[in-house]
């Protein structure tokens, strides 16, 4: 019987930056990966029509799913930069509850409460609120995207030495976000290298253990 992990992210490329290596590793270990993307991405290119950008970002996320063995990608279609209010106005809590109950995951990953991006913090809050309400008993982790400050939680370093090149390839697949992805390539490399050295790995990703 296959195991399921759910990845919650504000934008379609967040998890590639934060835990791309971990996702690929979980797929290799036989997990079914469900990705839940909150924002449609329409604000990433304000000089283009929103519909064009939304379509492009959905295509990229689905392409990543096919290429890297992600079982399903769920799009909630909320607006960038307004997730805190959108989550409240559109009863997203109930949608998240239904997703968690339907797939009954053994692991849940969400963005960090210490991330400077307000959309990332909004996703963290709604996911953790629902997990508490459901009395979810399995593993819950948060991951870094733009983090500068650490969370006050236990830290786990995941060895991604065999998957780091694939993680970088995953990041580069989001071609519409090249200006962010290429900006992040160097810090992602140094972060993975630093975490690896600390733990006698070649490369590692840092996770915060929520429960």
C-alpha positions as CSV (number, residue, x, y, z in Angstrom):
1,X,0.0,0.0,0.0
2,X,1.5,3.4,-1.1
3,X,2.0,6.2,1.4
4,X,0.9,9.8,0.7
5,X,2.6,13.1,1.4
6,X,0.9,16.4,0.8
7,X,2.9,19.5,0.0
8,X,1.2,22.9,0.6
9,X,2.7,26.0,-1.1
10,X,1.6,29.5,-1.8
11,X,3.0,29.5,-5.3
12,X,3.9,26.6,-7.7
13,X,7.6,27.0,-7.4
14,X,7.9,27.4,-3.6
15,X,8.4,23.7,-2.8
16,X,11.0,23.3,-5.6
17,X,13.1,25.9,-3.9
18,X,12.5,24.7,-0.3
19,X,12.3,20.9,-0.6
20,X,12.7,19.9,-4.2
21,X,15.3,17.3,-3.3
22,X,13.1,15.9,-0.5
23,X,10.1,15.6,-2.9
24,X,12.2,13.7,-5.5
25,X,13.6,11.5,-2.7
26,X,10.1,10.7,-1.4
27,X,8.9,9.8,-4.9
28,X,11.9,7.4,-5.2
29,X,10.9,5.9,-1.8
30,X,7.4,5.1,-3.2
31,X,5.4,8.0,-1.8
32,X,2.4,9.4,-3.7
33,X,3.0,13.2,-3.7
34,X,0.0,15.6,-3.7
35,X,0.8,19.2,-4.2
36,X,-1.6,21.9,-3.2
37,X,-0.9,25.4,-4.8
38,X,-2.8,28.3,-3.3
39,X,-2.1,31.2,-5.6
40,X,-2.7,31.4,-9.3
41,X,0.5,33.4,-9.9
42,X,-1.1,36.3,-11.8
43,X,0.9,39.0,-10.1
44,X,4.3,37.6,-11.1
45,X,4.3,39.4,-14.4
46,X,2.1,42.5,-14.0
47,X,2.8,43.7,-17.6
48,X,1.1,40.6,-19.0
49,X,-2.6,39.7,-19.1
50,X,-3.5,37.7,-15.9
51,X,-5.1,34.9,-17.9
52,X,-1.9,34.3,-19.9
53,X,0.3,34.1,-16.8
54,X,-2.1,31.9,-14.9
55,X,-2.3,29.5,-17.8
56,X,1.5,29.4,-18.1
57,X,2.1,28.8,-14.4
58,X,-0.4,26.0,-14.3
59,X,1.2,24.4,-17.3
60,X,4.6,24.6,-15.7
61,X,3.4,23.1,-12.4
62,X,1.7,20.3,-14.2
63,X,4.8,19.7,-16.3
64,X,6.9,19.5,-13.1
65,X,4.4,17.0,-11.8
66,X,4.7,14.7,-14.9
67,X,8.5,15.0,-15.1
68,X,9.2,14.3,-11.4
69,X,6.5,11.7,-10.6
70,X,4.1,13.9,-8.6
71,X,0.8,12.1,-8.4
72,X,-1.6,15.1,-8.4
73,X,-1.4,18.9,-8.4
74,X,-4.3,20.8,-7.0
75,X,-4.8,24.5,-7.8
76,X,-6.9,26.6,-5.4
77,X,-6.7,29.6,-7.7
78,X,-6.4,32.4,-5.2
79,X,-4.9,35.8,-5.8
80,X,-1.2,36.5,-5.2
81,X,-0.4,38.9,-2.4
82,X,-3.9,38.6,-0.9
83,X,-3.9,35.0,0.4
84,X,-4.7,35.9,4.0
85,X,-7.9,37.6,3.0
86,X,-8.7,35.2,0.2
87,X,-8.4,32.2,2.5
88,X,-10.9,33.8,4.8
89,X,-13.3,35.0,2.1
90,X,-13.4,31.8,0.0
91,X,-13.8,29.2,2.8
92,X,-10.4,27.7,1.9
93,X,-10.3,26.0,5.3
94,X,-13.0,23.6,4.3
95,X,-11.2,22.7,1.0
96,X,-8.0,22.0,2.9
97,X,-9.9,19.9,5.4
98,X,-11.4,17.8,2.7
99,X,-8.1,17.3,0.9
100,X,-6.4,16.1,4.1
101,X,-9.2,13.8,5.0
102,X,-9.5,12.4,1.4
103,X,-5.8,11.6,1.0
104,X,-5.0,10.7,4.7
105,X,-1.3,11.6,4.3
106,X,1.4,10.2,6.5
107,X,3.5,13.4,6.0
108,X,2.4,17.0,5.5
109,X,4.8,19.8,4.4
110,X,4.0,23.5,4.5
111,X,5.8,26.9,4.1
112,X,7.4,28.5,7.1
113,X,5.9,30.8,9.7
114,X,9.2,32.7,9.7
115,X,9.2,33.3,5.9
116,X,9.2,37.1,5.1
117,X,6.6,36.6,2.3
118,X,3.1,37.2,3.7
119,X,1.5,34.6,1.4
120,X,3.9,31.9,2.7
121,X,3.0,32.8,6.3
122,X,-0.7,32.7,5.4
123,X,-0.4,29.2,4.0
124,X,1.5,28.1,7.1
125,X,-1.2,29.4,9.4
126,X,-4.2,27.9,7.7
127,X,-2.6,24.5,7.3
128,X,-1.5,24.3,10.9
129,X,-4.9,25.6,12.2
130,X,-6.6,22.8,10.2
131,X,-4.2,20.2,11.3
132,X,-4.9,21.1,14.9
133,X,-8.6,21.1,14.4
134,X,-8.5,17.7,12.7
135,X,-6.2,16.4,15.5
136,X,-3.9,15.1,12.8
137,X,-1.5,12.6,14.3
138,X,1.2,12.1,11.7
139,X,4.3,14.0,10.7
140,X,4.1,17.7,9.9
141,X,7.1,19.8,8.6
142,X,7.6,23.3,7.4
143,X,10.3,24.3,4.9
144,X,12.3,27.4,3.9
145,X,11.9,29.5,0.8
146,X,12.9,33.1,1.5
147,X,13.7,32.6,5.1
148,X,16.2,34.8,6.9
149,X,15.2,34.0,10.5
150,X,14.9,30.5,11.9
151,X,11.8,29.0,13.3
152,X,11.8,28.0,17.0
153,X,11.2,24.4,16.2
154,X,13.2,21.2,16.2
155,X,15.3,20.9,13.0
156,X,15.8,17.9,10.7
157,X,18.4,17.8,8.0
158,X,17.4,15.6,5.0
159,X,20.2,14.1,3.0
160,X,19.5,15.0,-0.7
161,X,23.0,14.3,-2.0
162,X,21.7,12.0,-4.7
163,X,18.9,14.4,-5.7
164,X,20.4,17.9,-5.6
165,X,21.0,18.1,-9.4
166,X,17.4,17.0,-10.0
167,X,16.3,19.7,-7.6
168,X,18.1,22.4,-9.6
169,X,16.6,20.9,-12.7
170,X,13.1,21.2,-11.1
171,X,13.7,24.8,-10.2
172,X,14.8,25.6,-13.8
173,X,11.6,24.1,-15.1
174,X,9.7,27.2,-13.9
175,X,10.8,29.2,-16.9
176,X,8.2,32.0,-16.3
177,X,9.9,32.6,-13.0
178,X,13.5,32.6,-14.3
179,X,14.2,36.0,-12.7
180,X,13.4,34.6,-9.2
181,X,14.8,31.1,-9.9
182,X,18.2,32.3,-11.1
183,X,18.4,34.7,-8.2
184,X,17.8,31.8,-5.8
185,X,20.2,29.3,-7.4
186,X,23.3,30.5,-5.6
187,X,21.8,30.8,-2.1
188,X,20.0,27.4,-2.6
189,X,23.4,25.9,-3.5
190,X,25.2,27.4,-0.6
191,X,22.4,26.6,1.8
192,X,22.3,22.9,0.7
193,X,26.1,22.7,0.9
194,X,26.3,24.3,4.4
195,X,23.5,22.0,5.7
196,X,25.3,19.0,4.2
197,X,28.6,19.8,5.7
198,X,27.0,20.2,9.1
199,X,25.7,16.7,8.9
200,X,28.4,14.9,6.9
201,X,26.3,14.9,3.7
202,X,27.2,16.4,0.4
203,X,23.9,18.3,0.2
204,X,21.0,18.6,2.6
205,X,17.7,20.4,3.1
206,X,16.4,21.8,6.4
207,X,13.0,21.0,7.7
208,X,11.3,22.2,10.8
209,X,9.5,19.4,12.7
210,X,6.1,20.8,13.7
211,X,4.8,17.5,15.1
